[in-house]
Amino acid sequence: APTIAAHCVHVTPSDVDILARHRVTVAHCPRSNAKLGNGIAPISRLRSAGVNVGIGTDGAASNNSLDMASELRFAALSAKAASGDPTIIPAQEAVQMATVAGARALGLEGTIAEGNRADIAIVDLEQVETIPTSDPLSSLVYSAGRGAVTDVVVDGRFLMRDRSLTTIDEDRVKYEVKKIAKSYKN
């Protein structure tokens, strides 16, 4: 099974070499790291060394929203802020980290092609906050939020269609979660 190392905020150059040599994937969770005051992982240095870096959300206790759109944006922006270089982690690389690198971390490879099983999110970039879309990837990374997701297909099956969940009763889930949370308070 592939090895995944979470966070990797305080890695030394020697650590980076070890991660690269052993083909370890780093699960970069920048909003969790920021919320907990842990720092900013050197993702540009990791990627330059050949380390596969994917983007994760960590857990609800240290991130709250588990919102990949926000995570994607923050990963790109925090790398720029930490380095002082606005060209670090351009939109295309950020999207690659959130998609291809994440799949690679799980030992998955794939392409979007006729006959392949589909795991895909469809995003509407014709929102007030995303236009003009002269660069769709830049709009996706820096402007689109989770509300721009219109459809989600997993293994060829729609789990969300026209912004409505198809397999989950969202009101029931919220009710059950509140009930469980209340039982912990008592």
C-alpha positions in Angstrom: 0.0 0.0 0.0 1.2 3.5 -0.7 2.6 5.5 2.3 0.9 8.8 3.0 2.4 11.3 5.4 0.0 14.0 6.7 0.9 17.7 7.1 4.8 17.5 6.8 5.0 21.1 8.0 8.4 21.0 9.8 10.4 18.8 7.4 14.1 19.2 7.0 15.9 18.9 3.7 17.0 15.4 4.8 13.3 14.5 5.5 12.3 15.7 2.0 15.0 13.5 0.5 13.7 10.5 2.4 10.1 11.2 1.4 11.1 11.5 -2.2 13.4 8.4 -2.2 10.6 6.2 -0.7 7.9 7.7 -2.9 5.8 8.9 0.0 2.8 11.1 -0.7 2.3 14.1 1.5 -1.4 14.9 2.3 -1.2 18.7 2.5 -3.9 20.1 4.8 -3.2 23.9 4.9 -6.3 25.2 6.6 -6.0 22.7 9.4 -2.3 23.6 9.8 -3.2 27.3 9.9 -6.1 26.9 12.3 -3.9 25.0 14.7 -1.0 27.4 14.2 1.3 24.7 13.0 2.8 26.6 10.1 2.9 26.2 6.3 4.2 23.0 4.7 7.0 23.7 2.1 5.0 22.2 -0.7 7.0 23.8 -3.5 10.2 22.3 -2.1 8.5 18.9 -1.6 7.2 19.0 -5.2 10.6 20.1 -6.6 12.2 17.1 -4.9 9.7 14.8 -6.6 7.4 14.2 -3.7 3.7 13.6 -4.7 1.7 16.2 -2.8 -2.1 15.9 -2.6 -4.5 18.3 -0.9 -6.6 17.1 2.0 -8.9 18.6 4.5 -7.8 16.8 7.7 -10.7 16.3 10.1 -13.7 18.3 11.2 -12.1 18.9 14.6 -9.2 20.8 13.1 -10.8 22.2 9.9 -14.5 22.5 10.5 -15.9 22.7 6.9 -14.0 19.9 5.0 -14.5 22.2 1.9 -12.1 21.1 -0.8 -12.8 24.3 -2.9 -11.6 26.4 0.1 -8.7 24.0 0.7 -7.6 24.2 -2.9 -7.6 28.0 -2.8 -5.8 28.2 0.5 -3.1 25.7 -0.6 -2.2 27.9 -3.5 -2.4 31.2 -1.6 -0.5 30.1 1.5 2.3 28.7 -0.7 2.5 32.1 -2.4 2.4 34.0 1.0 5.1 31.7 2.5 7.5 32.0 -0.4 6.8 35.6 -1.4 6.6 34.4 -4.9 3.2 34.9 -6.7 4.2 32.3 -9.4 4.6 29.4 -6.9 1.8 26.8 -7.3 -0.1 28.2 -10.3 -3.7 27.2 -10.7 -2.9 24.2 -12.9 -0.6 22.7 -10.3 -3.1 23.3 -7.5 -5.8 21.5 -9.5 -3.3 18.7 -10.2 -2.6 18.3 -6.5 -6.3 18.2 -5.6 -7.1 15.6 -8.3 -4.3 13.5 -10.0 -1.9 13.6 -7.0 -4.7 12.6 -4.6 -5.6 9.7 -6.8 -2.0 8.7 -7.1 -1.7 8.8 -3.3 -4.4 6.0 -3.2 -2.7 4.0 -5.9 -5.3 5.0 -8.5 -4.6 6.1 -12.0 -7.1 7.1 -14.6 -8.3 9.4 -17.3 -11.5 10.9 -18.4 -12.4 8.8 -21.5 -15.4 7.1 -23.0 -15.9 3.7 -21.4 -14.0 4.6 -18.2 -15.7 4.7 -14.8 -16.3 8.3 -13.9 -15.5 10.1 -10.6 -16.0 13.7 -11.4 -17.4 17.0 -10.0 -19.0 19.4 -12.5 -18.5 23.0 -11.6 -20.5 26.0 -13.0 -18.0 28.8 -13.7 -20.8 31.1 -14.9 -21.3 32.5 -11.4 -21.0 36.2 -10.5 -17.9 35.5 -8.5 -16.2 33.4 -11.2 -16.6 35.6 -14.3 -14.9 36.6 -16.5 -13.5 33.2 -17.0 -10.6 34.0 -19.3 -8.6 31.3 -17.4 -11.1 28.6 -16.2 -8.5 26.9 -14.0 -7.7 30.2 -12.3 -11.4 30.9 -11.8 -11.8 27.4 -10.4 -9.0 27.8 -7.9 -9.3 31.4 -6.8 -13.0 32.2 -7.3 -15.3 29.2 -7.3 -16.7 27.9 -4.0 -18.4 24.7 -3.2 -21.7 26.2 -4.2 -20.5 26.2 -7.8 -20.5 22.4 -7.8 -23.6 21.4 -9.7 -23.2 17.6 -10.1 -21.0 14.9 -8.6 -20.6 11.5 -10.3 -18.9 8.6 -8.5 -18.2 5.3 -10.3 -20.6 6.5 -13.0 -23.4 7.2 -10.6 -24.8 10.7 -9.8 -24.6 11.4 -6.1 -25.5 15.1 -6.7 -27.5 16.3 -9.7 -28.5 19.9 -10.3 -27.2 20.7 -6.8 -29.5 18.2 -5.1 -28.2 15.1 -3.3 -29.6 11.9 -4.9 -28.6 9.2 -2.4 -28.8 11.0 1.0 -31.6 12.5 2.9 -29.7 15.6 4.0 -32.4 16.7 6.6 -32.4 13.3 8.2 -28.5 13.3 8.4 -28.6 16.7 10.1 -31.2 15.6 12.5 -29.3 12.4 13.4 -26.0 14.3 13.8 -27.6 16.9 16.1 -29.2 14.1 18.2 -25.8 12.3 18.6 -24.0 15.6 19.4 -26.7 16.3 22.1 -26.2 12.9 23.7 -22.4 13.7 24.1 -23.3 16.9 25.9 -25.4 15.0 28.4 
